[in-house]
């Protein structure tokens, strides 16, 4: 789904503290590392299949999270050396953000804003 930029670009700082916050750790270089991180840190349901289709399905469900708001906060840009995988990841996040307005908020550092825009414009 092509749409505007639903992500927030902010410097590190105070979060609202409301809802479920998933801080995406730094240096997640491969798809397997990224999906494993989300599975563990996000408490994904048992049916999560460790692939892009399953990741997209889970990010459009969130039935296992009871908090009304979900924040995915990135410390850096994961998959920086895997451009194709990065494009898929960002596209899934964009779609999930659009499909969950007011519930899902995705944040990136200001320093990666141009790269995110560039990668998504190529999709």
N, CA, C and O atoms as a GROMACS GRO file, in nm:
protein
  492
    1UNK      N    1   0.085  -0.117   0.000
    1UNK     CA    2   0.000   0.000   0.000
    1UNK      C    3   0.090   0.123   0.000
    1UNK      O    4   0.174   0.138   0.088
    2UNK      N    5   0.073   0.209  -0.095
    2UNK     CA    6   0.152   0.332  -0.102
    2UNK      C    7   0.070   0.443  -0.038
    2UNK      O    8  -0.047   0.464  -0.071
    3UNK      N    9   0.132   0.514   0.052
    3UNK     CA   10   0.065   0.624   0.119
    3UNK      C   11   0.170   0.719   0.170
    3UNK      O   12   0.289   0.700   0.142
    4UNK      N   13   0.132   0.820   0.245
    4UNK     CA   14   0.226   0.917   0.299
    4UNK      C   15   0.318   0.854   0.403
    4UNK      O   16   0.324   0.732   0.417
    5UNK      N   17   0.388   0.939   0.474
    5UNK     CA   18   0.486   0.893   0.573
    5UNK      C   19   0.421   0.894   0.711
    5UNK      O   20   0.411   1.000   0.773
    6UNK      N   21   0.378   0.778   0.761
    6UNK     CA   22   0.310   0.773   0.890
    6UNK      C   23   0.404   0.760   1.010
    6UNK      O   24   0.357   0.741   1.122
    7UNK      N   25   0.535   0.769   0.987
    7UNK     CA   26   0.631   0.751   1.095
    7UNK      C   27   0.662   0.884   1.163
    7UNK      O   28   0.646   0.991   1.105
    8UNK      N   29   0.708   0.873   1.287
    8UNK     CA   30   0.755   0.989   1.362
    8UNK      C   31   0.907   0.986   1.362
    8UNK      O   32   0.968   0.881   1.384
    9UNK      N   33   0.969   1.100   1.338
    9UNK     CA   34   1.115   1.112   1.342
    9UNK      C   35   1.148   1.210   1.453
    9UNK      O   36   1.119   1.329   1.444
   10UNK      N   37   1.211   1.158   1.559
   10UNK     CA   38   1.241   1.239   1.676
   10UNK      C   39   1.380   1.207   1.729
   10UNK      O   40   1.434   1.099   1.705
   11UNK      N   41   1.436   1.302   1.800
   11UNK     CA   42   1.558   1.275   1.872
   11UNK      C   43   1.524   1.189   1.992
   11UNK      O   44   1.410   1.185   2.038
   12UNK      N   45   1.624   1.119   2.042
   12UNK     CA   46   1.602   1.037   2.162
   12UNK      C   47   1.550   1.128   2.273
   12UNK      O   48   1.595   1.242   2.288
   13UNK      N   49   1.461   1.078   2.346
   13UNK     CA   50   1.406   1.160   2.453
   13UNK      C   51   1.288   1.091   2.519
   13UNK      O   52   1.268   0.970   2.505
   14UNK      N   53   1.214   1.168   2.589
   14UNK     CA   54   1.104   1.118   2.668
   14UNK      C   55   0.989   1.070   2.579
   14UNK      O   56   0.948   1.140   2.486
   15UNK      N   57   0.939   0.952   2.609
   15UNK     CA   58   0.820   0.901   2.542
   15UNK      C   59   0.700   0.929   2.631
   15UNK      O   60   0.714   0.964   2.748
   16UNK      N   61   0.584   0.915   2.574
   16UNK     CA   62   0.462   0.946   2.648
   16UNK      C   63   0.443   0.854   2.768
   16UNK      O   64   0.376   0.892   2.864
   17UNK      N   65   0.501   0.734   2.766
   17UNK     CA   66   0.488   0.642   2.877
   17UNK      C   67   0.357   0.567   2.878
   17UNK      O   68   0.336   0.481   2.963
   18UNK      N   69   0.268   0.599   2.785
   18UNK     CA   70   0.140   0.531   2.778
   18UNK      C   71   0.150   0.413   2.683
   18UNK      O   72   0.216   0.420   2.580
   19UNK      N   73   0.084   0.306   2.719
   19UNK     CA   74   0.074   0.194   2.629
   19UNK      C   75   0.193   0.101   2.629
   19UNK      O   76   0.278   0.106   2.718
   20UNK      N   77   0.197   0.018   2.528
   20UNK     CA   78   0.301  -0.082   2.509
   20UNK      C   79   0.414  -0.020   2.428
   20UNK      O   80   0.390   0.031   2.318
   21UNK      N   81   0.535  -0.024   2.480
   21UNK     CA   82   0.651   0.032   2.410
   21UNK      C   83   0.749  -0.080   2.378
   21UNK      O   84   0.795  -0.151   2.468
   22UNK      N   85   0.781  -0.094   2.250
   22UNK     CA   86   0.881  -0.190   2.205
   22UNK      C   87   0.998  -0.111   2.150
   22UNK      O   88   0.988  -0.046   2.046
   23UNK      N   89   1.110  -0.117   2.221
   23UNK     CA   90   1.231  -0.048   2.177
   23UNK      C   91   1.314  -0.145   2.094
   23UNK      O   92   1.366  -0.244   2.144
   24UNK      N   93   1.326  -0.113   1.967
   24UNK     CA   94   1.401  -0.198   1.875
   24UNK      C   95   1.549  -0.172   1.898
   24UNK      O   96   1.598  -0.061   1.874
   25UNK      N   97   1.619  -0.273   1.945
   25UNK     CA   98   1.759  -0.256   1.981
   25UNK      C   99   1.845  -0.227   1.858
   25UNK      O  100   1.804  -0.251   1.745
   26UNK      N  101   1.962  -0.176   1.882
   26UNK     CA  102   2.054  -0.142   1.773
   26UNK      C  103   2.121  -0.265   1.716
   26UNK      O  104   2.121  -0.373   1.775
   27UNK      N  105   2.177  -0.246   1.598
   27UNK     CA  106   2.260  -0.346   1.530
   27UNK      C  107   2.186  -0.474   1.493
   27UNK      O  108   2.244  -0.582   1.498
   28UNK      N  109   2.061  -0.463   1.456
   28UNK     CA  110   1.990  -0.579   1.402
   28UNK      C  111   2.017  -0.579   1.252
   28UNK      O  112   1.956  -0.503   1.177
   29UNK      N  113   2.109  -0.663   1.209
   29UNK     CA  114   2.164  -0.657   1.072
   29UNK      C  115   2.094  -0.748   0.973
   29UNK      O  116   2.097  -0.720   0.853
   30UNK      N  117   2.033  -0.857   1.019
   30UNK     CA  118   1.972  -0.952   0.926
   30UNK      C  119   1.823  -0.966   0.956
   30UNK      O  120   1.775  -0.933   1.064
   31UNK      N  121   1.752  -1.016   0.856
   31UNK     CA  122   1.609  -1.041   0.872
   31UNK      C  123   1.584  -1.136   0.988
   31UNK      O  124   1.494  -1.113   1.069
   32UNK      N  125   1.664  -1.243   0.997
   32UNK     CA  126   1.645  -1.340   1.106
   32UNK      C  127   1.665  -1.276   1.243
   32UNK      O  128   1.588  -1.303   1.336
   33UNK      N  129   1.768  -1.192   1.257
   33UNK     CA  130   1.791  -1.122   1.384
   33UNK      C  131   1.672  -1.032   1.418
   33UNK      O  132   1.626  -1.029   1.532
   34UNK      N  133   1.624  -0.959   1.320
   34UNK     CA  134   1.513  -0.866   1.342
   34UNK      C  135   1.386  -0.940   1.382
   34UNK      O  136   1.320  -0.903   1.479
   35UNK      N  137   1.351  -1.042   1.307
   35UNK     CA  138   1.227  -1.116   1.338
   35UNK      C  139   1.238  -1.190   1.472
   35UNK      O  140   1.139  -1.197   1.545
   36UNK      N  141   1.354  -1.243   1.504
   36UNK     CA  142   1.374  -1.307   1.634
   36UNK      C  143   1.360  -1.207   1.747
   36UNK      O  144   1.299  -1.236   1.850
   37UNK      N  145   1.416  -1.088   1.727
   37UNK     CA  146   1.404  -0.983   1.828
   37UNK      C  147   1.256  -0.950   1.851
   37UNK      O  148   1.210  -0.950   1.965
   38UNK      N  149   1.182  -0.922   1.744
   38UNK     CA  150   1.040  -0.888   1.759
   38UNK      C  151   0.963  -1.001   1.827
   38UNK      O  152   0.881  -0.975   1.915
   39UNK      N  153   0.989  -1.124   1.788
   39UNK     CA  154   0.919  -1.238   1.845
   39UNK      C  155   0.938  -1.243   1.996
   39UNK      O  156   0.842  -1.262   2.071
   40UNK      N  157   1.061  -1.225   2.040
   40UNK     CA  158   1.091  -1.232   2.183
   40UNK      C  159   1.047  -1.106   2.257
   40UNK      O  160   0.972  -1.114   2.355
   41UNK      N  161   1.094  -0.989   2.212
   41UNK     CA  162   1.067  -0.864   2.284
   41UNK      C  163   0.921  -0.822   2.274
   41UNK      O  164   0.867  -0.760   2.366
   42UNK      N  165   0.857  -0.856   2.162
   42UNK     CA  166   0.718  -0.817   2.144
   42UNK      C  167   0.618  -0.917   2.197
   42UNK      O  168   0.497  -0.892   2.194
   43UNK      N  169   0.668  -1.030   2.246
   43UNK     CA  170   0.577  -1.131   2.298
   43UNK      C  171   0.479  -1.179   2.194
   43UNK      O  172   0.360  -1.198   2.222
   44UNK      N  173   0.528  -1.199   2.072
   44UNK     CA  174   0.441  -1.240   1.963
   44UNK      C  175   0.371  -1.371   1.995
   44UNK      O  176   0.426  -1.455   2.066
   45UNK      N  177   0.251  -1.389   1.941
   45UNK     CA  178   0.177  -1.514   1.966
   45UNK      C  179   0.248  -1.635   1.905
   45UNK      O  180   0.331  -1.621   1.816
   46UNK      N  181   0.213  -1.752   1.954
   46UNK     CA  182   0.279  -1.876   1.912
   46UNK      C  183   0.269  -1.908   1.765
   46UNK      O  184   0.350  -1.984   1.713
   47UNK      N  185   0.171  -1.852   1.697
   47UNK     CA  186   0.156  -1.882   1.554
   47UNK      C  187   0.251  -1.802   1.466
   47UNK      O  188   0.252  -1.821   1.344
   48UNK      N  189   0.330  -1.711   1.524
   48UNK     CA  190   0.420  -1.630   1.443
   48UNK      C  191   0.520  -1.720   1.371
   48UNK      O  192   0.589  -1.800   1.434
   49UNK      N  193   0.528  -1.706   1.239
   49UNK     CA  194   0.605  -1.798   1.156
   49UNK      C  195   0.743  -1.752   1.116
   49UNK      O  196   0.804  -1.816   1.030
   50UNK      N  197   0.795  -1.644   1.172
   50UNK     CA  198   0.933  -1.598   1.146
   50UNK      C  199   0.959  -1.571   0.998
   50UNK      O  200   1.067  -1.602   0.947
   51UNK      N  201   0.862  -1.513   0.929
   51UNK     CA  202   0.880  -1.470   0.791
   51UNK      C  203   0.804  -1.338   0.772
   51UNK      O  204   0.728  -1.296   0.859
   52UNK      N  205   0.826  -1.274   0.658
   52UNK     CA  206   0.765  -1.142   0.635
   52UNK      C  207   0.612  -1.148   0.636
   52UNK      O  208   0.549  -1.058   0.691
   53UNK      N  209   0.552  -1.249   0.576
   53UNK     CA  210   0.406  -1.258   0.575
   53UNK      C  211   0.350  -1.269   0.716
   53UNK      O  212   0.251  -1.204   0.749
   54UNK      N  213   0.413  -1.351   0.798
   54UNK     CA  214   0.368  -1.367   0.937
   54UNK      C  215   0.390  -1.238   1.016
   54UNK      O  216   0.306  -1.200   1.098
   55UNK      N  217   0.502  -1.171   0.991
   55UNK     CA  218   0.530  -1.043   1.057
   55UNK      C  219   0.422  -0.941   1.025
   55UNK      O  220   0.372  -0.871   1.113
   56UNK      N  221   0.387  -0.932   0.898
   56UNK     CA  222   0.282  -0.838   0.857
   56UNK      C  223   0.148  -0.873   0.922
   56UNK      O  224   0.076  -0.784   0.967
   57UNK      N  225   0.117  -1.001   0.928
   57UNK     CA  226  -0.008  -1.044   0.990
   57UNK      C  227  -0.013  -1.005   1.138
   57UNK      O  228  -0.114  -0.954   1.187
   58UNK      N  229   0.096  -1.030   1.208
   58UNK     CA  230   0.102  -0.998   1.351
   58UNK      C  231   0.092  -0.847   1.374
   58UNK      O  232   0.024  -0.804   1.468
   59UNK      N  233   0.158  -0.767   1.291
   59UNK     CA  234   0.153  -0.622   1.310
   59UNK      C  235   0.019  -0.561   1.271
   59UNK      O  236  -0.006  -0.444   1.298
   60UNK      N  237  -0.066  -0.638   1.210
   60UNK     CA  238  -0.200  -0.590   1.179
   60UNK      C  239  -0.306  -0.653   1.268
   60UNK      O  240  -0.425  -0.638   1.243
   61UNK      N  241  -0.263  -0.724   1.372
   61UNK     CA  242  -0.355  -0.791   1.463
   61UNK      C  243  -0.347  -0.726   1.601
   61UNK      O  244  -0.441  -0.658   1.642
   62UNK      N  245  -0.239  -0.746   1.673
   62UNK     CA  246  -0.217  -0.691   1.807
   62UNK      C  247  -0.322  -0.733   1.910
   62UNK      O  248  -0.336  -0.666   2.012
   63UNK      N  249  -0.395  -0.840   1.884
   63UNK     CA  250  -0.499  -0.880   1.980
   63UNK      C  251  -0.442  -0.924   2.114
   63UNK      O  252  -0.513  -0.923   2.215
   64UNK      N  253  -0.316  -0.962   2.118
   64UNK     CA  254  -0.254  -1.009   2.242
   64UNK      C  255  -0.203  -0.893   2.328
   64UNK      O  256  -0.161  -0.914   2.442
   65UNK      N  257  -0.205  -0.771   2.274
   65UNK     CA  258  -0.162  -0.654   2.351
   65UNK      C  259  -0.287  -0.579   2.397
   65UNK      O  260  -0.369  -0.536   2.316
   66UNK      N  261  -0.299  -0.564   2.526
   66UNK     CA  262  -0.420  -0.504   2.583
   66UNK      C  263  -0.415  -0.352   2.589
   66UNK      O  264  -0.520  -0.287   2.593
   67UNK      N  265  -0.295  -0.294   2.589
   67UNK     CA  266  -0.283  -0.150   2.596
   67UNK      C  267  -0.342  -0.087   2.470
   67UNK      O  268  -0.334  -0.144   2.361
   68UNK      N  269  -0.403   0.032   2.486
   68UNK     CA  270  -0.467   0.096   2.370
   68UNK      C  271  -0.368   0.154   2.268
   68UNK      O  272  -0.403   0.170   2.151
   69UNK      N  273  -0.246   0.184   2.312
   69UNK     CA  274  -0.146   0.238   2.220
   69UNK      C  275  -0.023   0.150   2.219
   69UNK      O  276   0.017   0.092   2.320
   70UNK      N  277   0.037   0.140   2.100
   70UNK     CA  278   0.159   0.062   2.081
   70UNK      C  279   0.262   0.152   2.016
   70UNK      O  280   0.234   0.215   1.913
   71UNK      N  281   0.381   0.159   2.075
   71UNK     CA  282   0.490   0.237   2.018
   71UNK      C  283   0.605   0.143   1.983
   71UNK      O  284   0.651   0.065   2.066
   72UNK      N  285   0.651   0.152   1.859
   72UNK     CA  286   0.771   0.081   1.817
   72UNK      C  287   0.877   0.188   1.798
   72UNK      O  288   0.868   0.271   1.707
   73UNK      N  289   0.978   0.185   1.884
   73UNK     CA  290   1.078   0.292   1.888
   73UNK      C  291   1.213   0.236   1.844
   73UNK      O  292   1.267   0.145   1.907
   74UNK      N  293   1.265   0.290   1.737
   74UNK     CA  294   1.394   0.247   1.682
   74UNK      C  295   1.506   0.335   1.732
   74UNK      O  296   1.494   0.458   1.735
   75UNK      N  297   1.616   0.272   1.771
   75UNK     CA  298   1.736   0.344   1.812
   75UNK      C  299   1.823   0.376   1.691
   75UNK      O  300   1.900   0.472   1.691
   76UNK      N  301   1.810   0.293   1.586
   76UNK     CA  302   1.882   0.314   1.460
   76UNK      C  303   1.796   0.253   1.350
   76UNK      O  304   1.680   0.218   1.372
   77UNK      N  305   1.853   0.240   1.232
   77UNK     CA  306   1.782   0.180   1.120
   77UNK      C  307   1.830   0.037   1.104
   77UNK      O  308   1.943   0.015   1.062
   78UNK      N  309   1.745  -0.061   1.138
   78UNK     CA  310   1.787  -0.201   1.123
   78UNK      C  311   1.803  -0.237   0.976
   78UNK      O  312   1.756  -0.166   0.887
   79UNK      N  313   1.869  -0.347   0.952
   79UNK     CA  314   1.885  -0.402   0.817
   79UNK      C  315   1.956  -0.306   0.722
   79UNK      O  316   1.933  -0.310   0.601
   80UNK      N  317   2.041  -0.219   0.776
   80UNK     CA  318   2.103  -0.116   0.694
   80UNK      C  319   2.189  -0.172   0.581
   80UNK      O  320   2.211  -0.104   0.481
   81UNK      N  321   2.238  -0.294   0.596
   81UNK     CA  322   2.320  -0.353   0.491
   81UNK      C  323   2.240  -0.446   0.399
   81UNK      O  324   2.294  -0.500   0.303
   82UNK      N  325   2.113  -0.465   0.428
   82UNK     CA  326   2.026  -0.550   0.346
   82UNK      C  327   1.913  -0.463   0.291
   82UNK      O  328   1.802  -0.463   0.344
   83UNK      N  329   1.942  -0.389   0.185
   83UNK     CA  330   1.849  -0.289   0.133
   83UNK      C  331   1.713  -0.347   0.093
   83UNK      O  332   1.610  -0.285   0.119
   84UNK      N  333   1.712  -0.463   0.031
   84UNK     CA  334   1.584  -0.523  -0.009
   84UNK      C  335   1.500  -0.557   0.114
   84UNK      O  336   1.381  -0.526   0.118
   85UNK      N  337   1.562  -0.620   0.213
   85UNK     CA  338   1.492  -0.655   0.337
   85UNK      C  339   1.447  -0.529   0.410
   85UNK      O  340   1.338  -0.526   0.468
   86UNK      N  341   1.530  -0.425   0.409
   86UNK     CA  342   1.492  -0.298   0.473
   86UNK      C  343   1.367  -0.241   0.407
   86UNK      O  344   1.278  -0.193   0.476
   87UNK      N  345   1.360  -0.245   0.276
   87UNK     CA  346   1.243  -0.196   0.204
   87UNK      C  347   1.117  -0.272   0.243
   87UNK      O  348   1.012  -0.212   0.263
   88UNK      N  349   1.127  -0.404   0.253
   88UNK     CA  350   1.012  -0.486   0.292
   88UNK      C  351   0.971  -0.450   0.435
   88UNK      O  352   0.852  -0.432   0.463
   89UNK      N  353   1.068  -0.440   0.524
   89UNK     CA  354   1.041  -0.407   0.665
   89UNK      C  355   0.969  -0.273   0.678
   89UNK      O  356   0.866  -0.263   0.745
   90UNK      N  357   1.023  -0.172   0.612
   90UNK     CA  358   0.963  -0.038   0.621
   90UNK      C  359   0.823  -0.036   0.560
   90UNK      O  360   0.734   0.032   0.611
   91UNK      N  361   0.805  -0.108   0.453
   91UNK     CA  362   0.674  -0.113   0.388
   91UNK      C  363   0.571  -0.180   0.480
   91UNK      O  364   0.456  -0.136   0.487
   92UNK      N  365   0.612  -0.287   0.549
   92UNK     CA  366   0.521  -0.353   0.644
   92UNK      C  367   0.488  -0.260   0.759
   92UNK      O  368   0.372  -0.252   0.801
   93UNK      N  369   0.587  -0.188   0.812
   93UNK     CA  370   0.561  -0.093   0.920
   93UNK      C  371   0.467   0.019   0.875
   93UNK      O  372   0.376   0.059   0.948
   94UNK      N  373   0.490   0.068   0.753
   94UNK     CA  374   0.405   0.175   0.699
   94UNK      C  375   0.261   0.126   0.688
   94UNK      O  376   0.168   0.195   0.731
   95UNK      N  377   0.242   0.009   0.630
   95UNK     CA  378   0.108  -0.046   0.614
   95UNK      C  379   0.040  -0.068   0.749
   95UNK      O  380  -0.077  -0.034   0.766
   96UNK      N  381   0.113  -0.124   0.845
   96UNK     CA  382   0.056  -0.148   0.978
   96UNK      C  383   0.019  -0.016   1.046
   96UNK      O  384  -0.083  -0.009   1.114
   97UNK      N  385   0.101   0.087   1.028
   97UNK     CA  386   0.070   0.218   1.086
   97UNK      C  387  -0.058   0.276   1.028
   97UNK      O  388  -0.142   0.330   1.100
   98UNK      N  389  -0.072   0.264   0.898
   98UNK     CA  390  -0.192   0.315   0.830
   98UNK      C  391  -0.315   0.235   0.870
   98UNK      O  392  -0.424   0.291   0.884
   99UNK      N  393  -0.299   0.104   0.888
   99UNK     CA  394  -0.411   0.017   0.924
   99UNK      C  395  -0.450   0.025   1.071
   99UNK      O  396  -0.556  -0.022   1.110
  100UNK      N  397  -0.364   0.084   1.154
  100UNK     CA  398  -0.390   0.095   1.298
  100UNK      C  399  -0.377   0.240   1.344
  100UNK      O  400  -0.301   0.268   1.437
  101UNK      N  401  -0.448   0.334   1.281
  101UNK     CA  402  -0.433   0.475   1.317
  101UNK      C  403  -0.474   0.501   1.462
  101UNK      O  404  -0.576   0.450   1.509
  102UNK      N  405  -0.394   0.579   1.531
  102UNK     CA  406  -0.422   0.610   1.670
  102UNK      C  407  -0.385   0.500   1.766
  102UNK      O  408  -0.393   0.519   1.888
  103UNK      N  409  -0.345   0.385   1.715
  103UNK     CA  410  -0.304   0.274   1.802
  103UNK      C  411  -0.156   0.244   1.788
  103UNK      O  412  -0.088   0.223   1.888
  104UNK      N  413  -0.105   0.241   1.665
  104UNK     CA  414   0.035   0.207   1.641
  104UNK      C  415   0.112   0.330   1.599
  104UNK      O  416   0.075   0.401   1.506
  105UNK      N  417   0.221   0.355   1.670
  105UNK     CA  418   0.309   0.468   1.640
  105UNK      C  419   0.450   0.413   1.622
  105UNK      O  420   0.502   0.344   1.709
  106UNK      N  421   0.511   0.444   1.509
  106UNK     CA  422   0.646   0.396   1.478
  106UNK      C  423   0.739   0.515   1.476
  106UNK      O  424   0.716   0.613   1.404
  107UNK      N  425   0.846   0.507   1.556
  107UNK     CA  426   0.942   0.617   1.568
  107UNK      C  427   1.080   0.575   1.520
  107UNK      O  428   1.124   0.462   1.541
  108UNK      N  429   1.147   0.669   1.456
  108UNK     CA  430   1.285   0.653   1.412
  108UNK      C  431   1.362   0.777   1.454
  108UNK      O  432   1.302   0.883   1.472
  109UNK      N  433   1.494   0.766   1.469
  109UNK     CA  434   1.574   0.886   1.496
  109UNK      C  435   1.574   0.978   1.373
  109UNK      O  436   1.565   0.932   1.260
  110UNK      N  437   1.584   1.106   1.398
  110UNK     CA  438   1.588   1.205   1.290
  110UNK      C  439   1.702   1.174   1.192
  110UNK      O  440   1.689   1.198   1.072
  111UNK      N  441   1.811   1.121   1.243
  111UNK     CA  442   1.928   1.095   1.158
  111UNK      C  443   1.903   0.996   1.045
  111UNK      O  444   1.980   0.992   0.950
  112UNK      N  445   1.797   0.916   1.052
  112UNK     CA  446   1.770   0.818   0.946
  112UNK      C  447   1.652   0.857   0.858
  112UNK      O  448   1.612   0.781   0.770
  113UNK      N  449   1.597   0.974   0.882
  113UNK     CA  450   1.477   1.018   0.809
  113UNK      C  451   1.494   1.012   0.658
  113UNK      O  452   1.411   0.955   0.588
  114UNK      N  453   1.600   1.070   0.607
  114UNK     CA  454   1.621   1.074   0.462
  114UNK      C  455   1.637   0.934   0.403
  114UNK      O  456   1.587   0.906   0.294
  115UNK      N  457   1.705   0.846   0.474
  115UNK     CA  458   1.722   0.709   0.427
  115UNK      C  459   1.588   0.635   0.422
  115UNK      O  460   1.560   0.563   0.327
  116UNK      N  461   1.506   0.653   0.523
  116UNK     CA  462   1.373   0.590   0.527
  116UNK      C  463   1.288   0.639   0.409
  116UNK      O  464   1.225   0.560   0.339
  117UNK      N  465   1.288   0.769   0.389
  117UNK     CA  466   1.211   0.826   0.278
  117UNK      C  467   1.262   0.774   0.144
  117UNK      O  468   1.182   0.739   0.057
  118UNK      N  469   1.392   0.769   0.128
  118UNK     CA  470   1.451   0.720   0.003
  118UNK      C  471   1.413   0.574  -0.024
  118UNK      O  472   1.371   0.540  -0.135
  119UNK      N  473   1.428   0.490   0.078
  119UNK     CA  474   1.398   0.347   0.061
  119UNK      C  475   1.250   0.327   0.028
  119UNK      O  476   1.216   0.248  -0.061
  120UNK      N  477   1.162   0.397   0.096
  120UNK     CA  478   1.019   0.381   0.070
  120UNK      C  479   0.978   0.439  -0.065
  120UNK      O  480   0.884   0.390  -0.127
  121UNK      N  481   1.046   0.542  -0.110
  121UNK     CA  482   1.013   0.600  -0.241
  121UNK      C  483   1.050   0.506  -0.354
  121UNK      O  484   0.997   0.518  -0.465
  122UNK      N  485   1.140   0.413  -0.327
  122UNK     CA  486   1.180   0.315  -0.428
  122UNK      C  487   1.087   0.196  -0.434
  122UNK      O  488   1.100   0.113  -0.524
  123UNK      N  489   0.993   0.185  -0.341
  123UNK     CA  490   0.899   0.071  -0.336
  123UNK      C  491   0.787   0.090  -0.435
  123UNK      O  492   0.699   0.005  -0.446
   0.00000   0.00000   0.00000
